[in-house]
Amino acid sequence: MQGGIGKNVQIGEGAVLGTNVVIHDDTVIGKNVRIDDNAVIGKLPMKAARSAVTKDEQLAPTVIGDDCMIGACTVIYRGATIGTKVLIADQASVREHVTIGDETILGRAACVENYCTVGKRCKIQTNAYITAHSTLGDDVFISPGVLTSNDNYMARGKERFKHFKGVTVERGGRIGVGAIILPGKVIGEEAMVAAGSLVTKDVPARTIVLGSPAKVWKEVPAEHFLENQ
Ligand SMILES: CC(C)(COP(=O)(O)OP(=O)(O)OC[C@H]1O[C@@H](n2cnc3c(N)ncnc32)[C@H](O)[C@@H]1OP(=O)(O)O)[C@@H](O)C(=O)NCCC(=O)NCCS
């Protein structure tokens, strides 16, 4: 690598790179992309000596779409595909096998783990944690400090691989600040999880759940629905 730019890197017209930006081999950067100081794009995953999850594999090159903004100290792994007009704020982390849809915002230090799909126009706010193997539909809103999980066996026993499951947030689902979502739970379309709730069961579409454990509280008001915005 020379001057922080690897081999076969394509950088579109109008891209602006800050100081110490590192772009690894084969990465494709679209037009008018801004990448701030110390960001790392196309990083290869690190396989821990005893890792049972991270694979030795050939990953597709990282692709950053046109008109994206990538914050300082952000790390985007090889095998991530970022749509157009996406804003990824400072210190965020996007792992391999992740797709992020157009116009989505990933907040400061938010983390999207491997094998996740994030839809278009989502907002994933500061310090949110999206666990591996999760799916977020379009227009999903994840508040600051939301925690999601995928392993009820907490790294013990081979049995866990059969049950390992990320979370699903369907189109327009919203999760309030500091909520915790247990493995495999589905937050239905346009549903809402109140701040600080612990979600132990699937949440029906267009319903607000609240508390620990979260219980159905009431319907989401119609004026909140996406079609009424
Ligand atoms: C769901 C939510 C909107 C409810 O707010 P609200 O309609 O104003 O509710 P109220 O303040 O009128 O409270 C109604 C009752 O529910 C309780 N309550 C409200 N929110 C609660 C919560 N998150 N968890 C547990 N109980 C809650 C209140 O204590 C009150 O109980 P009471 O009737 O016994 O006094 C709010 O809890 C919430 O989650 N807001 C989201 C904040 C957020 O994350 N924003 C995005 C990032 S900035």
The ligand as a MOL file (V3000), in Angstrom:
LIG
                    3D

  0  0  0     0  0            999 V3000
M  V30 BEGIN CTAB
M  V30 COUNTS 48 50 0 0 0
M  V30 BEGIN ATOM
M  V30 1 C -43.4380 5.5650 24.5480 0
M  V30 2 C -43.2630 6.9640 25.0280 0
M  V30 3 C -43.3500 7.9340 23.8090 0
M  V30 4 C -44.3840 7.2350 25.9960 0
M  V30 5 O -44.3830 8.5890 26.2980 0
M  V30 6 P -45.7430 9.3140 26.7590 0
M  V30 7 O -46.8580 8.9580 25.8440 0
M  V30 8 O -45.3970 10.7520 26.9040 0
M  V30 9 O -46.0600 8.6380 28.1240 0
M  V30 10 P -46.3580 9.3630 29.4880 0
M  V30 11 O -45.1670 10.1400 29.9260 0
M  V30 12 O -47.6790 10.0850 29.3720 0
M  V30 13 O -46.4910 8.1500 30.4820 0
M  V30 14 C -47.6490 7.3300 30.5700 0
M  V30 15 C -47.3430 6.2910 31.6240 0
M  V30 16 O -46.3940 5.3370 31.1180 0
M  V30 17 C -45.1900 5.3500 31.8990 0
M  V30 18 N -44.0970 5.3550 30.9410 0
M  V30 19 C -43.8770 6.2190 29.9510 0
M  V30 20 N -42.8150 5.8640 29.2380 0
M  V30 21 C -42.3340 4.7370 29.7980 0
M  V30 22 C -41.2470 3.8940 29.5220 0
M  V30 23 N -40.4400 4.1470 28.4860 0
M  V30 24 N -41.0420 2.8010 30.2620 0
M  V30 25 C -41.8780 2.5300 31.3170 0
M  V30 26 N -42.9380 3.3000 31.6390 0
M  V30 27 C -43.1610 4.4000 30.8940 0
M  V30 28 C -45.2500 6.6660 32.6640 0
M  V30 29 O -44.5150 6.5650 33.8880 0
M  V30 30 C -46.7080 6.8410 32.8940 0
M  V30 31 O -47.1120 5.9740 33.9390 0
M  V30 32 P -48.2870 6.4220 34.9660 0
M  V30 33 O -49.5170 6.5620 34.1160 0
M  V30 34 O -48.3290 5.2650 35.9160 0
M  V30 35 O -47.8320 7.7030 35.5510 0
M  V30 36 C -41.8910 7.1750 25.7250 0
M  V30 37 O -41.7700 6.2640 26.8030 0
M  V30 38 C -40.7310 6.8670 24.8100 0
M  V30 39 O -40.2980 5.7400 24.6720 0
M  V30 40 N -40.1990 7.8940 24.1370 0
M  V30 41 C -39.1270 7.6580 23.1680 0
M  V30 42 C -37.9310 8.5330 23.5000 0
M  V30 43 C -36.8570 8.2470 22.5260 0
M  V30 44 O -36.2100 7.2230 22.6020 0
M  V30 45 N -36.6650 9.1500 21.5390 0
M  V30 46 C -35.6900 8.9570 20.4480 0
M  V30 47 C -34.2900 9.3110 20.7600 0
M  V30 48 S -34.0950 10.9900 21.2910 0
M  V30 END ATOM
M  V30 BEGIN BOND
M  V30 1 1 1 2
M  V30 2 1 2 3
M  V30 3 1 2 4
M  V30 4 1 2 36
M  V30 5 1 4 5
M  V30 6 1 5 6
M  V30 7 2 6 7
M  V30 8 1 6 8
M  V30 9 1 6 9
M  V30 10 1 9 10
M  V30 11 2 10 11
M  V30 12 1 10 12
M  V30 13 1 10 13
M  V30 14 1 13 14
M  V30 15 1 14 15
M  V30 16 1 15 16
M  V30 17 1 15 30
M  V30 18 1 16 17
M  V30 19 1 17 18
M  V30 20 1 17 28
M  V30 21 1 18 19
M  V30 22 1 18 27
M  V30 23 2 19 20
M  V30 24 1 20 21
M  V30 25 1 21 22
M  V30 26 2 21 27
M  V30 27 1 22 23
M  V30 28 2 22 24
M  V30 29 1 24 25
M  V30 30 2 25 26
M  V30 31 1 26 27
M  V30 32 1 28 29
M  V30 33 1 28 30
M  V30 34 1 30 31
M  V30 35 1 31 32
M  V30 36 2 32 33
M  V30 37 1 32 34
M  V30 38 1 32 35
M  V30 39 1 36 37
M  V30 40 1 36 38
M  V30 41 2 38 39
M  V30 42 1 38 40
M  V30 43 1 40 41
M  V30 44 1 41 42
M  V30 45 1 42 43
M  V30 46 2 43 44
M  V30 47 1 43 45
M  V30 48 1 45 46
M  V30 49 1 46 47
M  V30 50 1 47 48
M  V30 END BOND
M  V30 END CTAB
M  END
